[in-house]
Amino acid sequence: MGKRIIIYPGVYEPAEDSYLLIDAIMPIASGDILDLCCGTGIVGLCVADKVRSVTSIDINPIAIKNTCENFKINSVYDKLNAIVGDLFNPLGKVKFDLITMNPPYLWDEEPKDISWSGGKKGRNIIDRFIMSVSNFLKENGKALFVQSTINDIEESLELISKMGLKGKIIMRKKFLFEEIVVIEITY
Ligand SMILES: C[S@@+](CC[C@H](N)C(=O)[O-])C[C@H]1O[C@@H](n2cnc3c(N)ncnc32)[C@H](O)[C@@H]1O
């Protein structure tokens, strides 16, 4: 996509899950977007030219420094609002046209590495995201997140429906031991 990316040590190196999410948002990104768990900032960066603003949040301060640098070297820093924080917690009363998230979703008895550990069932961040996302989504907005078959896609779709929202898989890619999907949430 003609963007330059620098990856700081200790920050998640963009991988197939990042690229699948980018493929899914490219045709629909517009307005104000929120990119949770931003890592290097790659997801928001790829659509920065098409949108009004990108709010990027990560719990790792080094990831936020990395995101700022990547927006600067691609001359789109004026669109960025980069925040260190835990998921939606730093946000006040604000709503977005598009919310994206490539969360840590691998399961792990004891969370070891915040860039990929999703807790015992790999669902810690996914469940919190689904339960809060409607507070930050505009009426016609969309939220897209990535997850794997290893942490139960049906459970996500059921929780989305329990929250009174619509969920569907809009993209999927098979790998040796898992399938990675992008789930879209709307009202
Ligand atoms: C799998 S990486 C995705 C990075 C980037 N979005 C990408 O697609 O390449 C997950 C990111 O989530 C961040 N993270 C983990 N727990 C978080 C939390 N509670 N709130 C915000 N970010 C979190 C990690 O620091 C890491 O950068």
The ligand as an ORCA input file, in Angstrom:
! r2SCAN-3c Opt
* xyz 0 1
  C      -1.849     -8.960     17.940
  S      -1.201     -7.369     18.317
  C      -1.915     -6.415     17.003
  C      -1.096     -5.208     16.591
  C      -1.587     -4.483     15.331
  N      -2.944     -4.019     15.461
  C      -1.465     -5.373     14.126
  O      -2.505     -5.822     13.617
  O      -0.332     -5.630     13.677
  C      -2.136     -6.977     19.768
  C      -1.811     -5.641     20.428
  O      -2.729     -5.461     21.519
  C      -2.099     -4.735     22.564
  N      -2.888     -4.939     23.796
  C      -2.879     -6.027     24.607
  N      -3.761     -5.853     25.624
  C      -4.332     -4.633     25.429
  C      -5.318     -3.876     26.128
  N      -5.898     -4.356     27.240
  N      -5.669     -2.645     25.665
  C      -5.078     -2.135     24.541
  N      -4.114     -2.813     23.839
  C      -3.765     -4.034     24.266
  C      -0.689     -5.294     22.559
  O       0.220     -4.431     23.197
  C      -0.444     -5.475     21.049
  O       0.189     -4.336     20.522
*
